[in-house]
Amino acid sequence: IMTGGAGGMVYTGDLIESLRAAGAAILKAAEDRARERGVDAESVLIERVGGPAAIAIIDDARTWKADLIVLGTHGRRGIRRLVMGSDAEEILRSSPVPLLLVRLKTADN
């Protein structure tokens, strides 16, 4: 259910839990794949309302003293990137550690 008011839109019901569960499943699958290949990996599910995700990711990388940030990206270019913004680009510019960008597989690639 979505409700609106002077403060904007608020999601209620099972949507948030569904998104949390999906995010947790994706992170667990990624950790499992890394461990199967002998890589010790840790992950965290960050919930942030408002503000760019890039800031939270960079802050956590510093807190964890991370060796590497692995980040999925859509690989948008041109006007689409300009309009949508790019957390990946912001992280690339501000990251205290190396960044590995993994591009989303599409029909074009």
Sequence and secondary structure as in RCSB ss.txt:
>XXXX:A:sequence
IMTGGAGGMVYTGDLIESLRAAGAAILKAAEDRARERGVDAESVLIERVGGPAAIAIIDDARTWKADLIVLGTHG
RRGIRRLVMGSDAEEILRSSPVPLLLVRLKTADN
>XXXX:A:secstr
 EE  TT  EE TTHHHHHHHHHHHHHHHHHHHHHHTT           SS HHHHHHHHHHHHT S EEEEE  
  HHHHHHH  HHHHHHHH SS EEEEE   TT 
